[in-house]
Amino acid sequence: MKATIWHNPRCSKSREALALLHAAGADVTIVEYLKTPPGREELARLYARAGIAPRDGLRKDAPKATSDEDALDTMAADPATIERPLVETDKGVVLARPSERVHDIL
């Protein structure tokens, strides 16, 4: 199985999700989103596929968004505001908090 993780190696939840993917034998593409941030359209696609509102993808310490469009603009402008990790497989996308949510798409 192929998987992509938008990853921050300094984040324990992100490291835990990555370990779960490796333990499941997934062929993982790691995107360090702070170095290679997803664009606004990619973020919109990921959240739509996950079935969550972009506002729910903002970190709790990020500026409050007044709309999903505002949230996407904020995350695209400053990738540090993206809650992590996002994980995608052929079965879907999850915001892996808690990291065990990865099992939902394996």
C-alpha positions in Angstrom: 0.0 0.0 0.0 1.2 3.5 -0.8 0.8 6.3 1.7 1.7 10.0 1.8 2.3 11.7 5.1 2.6 15.5 5.5 5.1 15.3 8.3 6.9 17.4 10.8 9.8 15.3 12.3 9.7 17.4 15.4 6.1 16.4 16.2 5.6 13.3 18.3 2.2 12.6 16.8 3.6 12.9 13.3 6.5 10.5 14.2 4.0 8.1 15.8 1.8 8.1 12.6 4.8 7.5 10.5 5.9 4.6 12.7 2.4 3.0 12.3 2.6 3.4 8.6 6.0 1.7 8.5 4.8 -1.1 10.8 1.9 -1.7 8.5 4.3 -2.2 5.6 3.2 0.9 3.7 5.3 2.4 1.0 5.5 5.9 2.5 6.2 9.2 0.7 7.2 11.7 3.4 6.5 15.3 2.7 8.0 17.7 5.2 5.3 20.2 4.8 7.3 23.0 6.5 10.0 22.7 3.8 7.6 21.8 0.9 4.2 23.2 1.8 1.1 22.1 0.1 -0.7 24.8 -1.9 -4.2 26.0 -1.2 -5.8 23.7 -3.8 -3.9 20.7 -2.4 -5.1 21.5 1.1 -8.7 22.0 -0.1 -8.5 18.6 -1.9 -7.0 16.8 1.2 -9.6 18.2 3.6 -12.5 17.5 1.2 -11.3 13.9 0.8 -10.9 13.6 4.6 -14.5 14.9 5.0 -13.4 17.7 7.4 -13.7 21.4 7.2 -10.5 23.3 6.5 -11.0 25.2 9.8 -10.7 21.9 11.6 -7.2 21.6 10.0 -5.9 24.7 11.6 -3.6 24.3 14.6 -5.3 25.4 17.9 -2.7 28.2 18.3 -3.2 29.5 14.8 -5.2 32.7 14.2 -9.0 32.0 14.2 -10.4 31.7 10.7 -13.8 33.2 9.9 -14.5 30.8 7.1 -13.0 27.7 5.4 -11.7 29.9 2.7 -9.9 32.0 5.3 -8.5 28.9 6.9 -7.1 27.7 3.5 -5.6 31.1 2.9 -4.0 31.1 6.3 -2.5 27.6 5.9 -1.3 28.3 2.4 0.4 31.5 3.6 1.9 29.9 6.7 2.3 26.1 6.7 3.2 26.2 10.4 -0.6 26.7 11.0 -1.5 23.3 9.5 -2.4 20.7 12.1 -0.4 17.5 11.5 0.0 14.9 10.4 -2.2 14.5 7.3 -2.0 11.0 5.9 -3.4 9.9 2.5 -3.8 6.4 1.1 -6.0 5.0 -1.7 -8.7 4.5 1.0 -8.8 8.2 2.1 -7.2 11.0 4.1 -7.1 11.4 7.9 -5.8 14.1 10.2 -4.0 11.6 12.4 -4.6 13.0 15.8 -4.6 10.7 17.5 -2.0 8.9 15.4 -4.0 5.6 15.6 -6.5 7.2 13.1 -4.0 6.0 10.5 -5.6 2.6 10.9 -8.8 3.9 9.4 -7.2 4.2 6.0 -4.9 1.2 5.9 
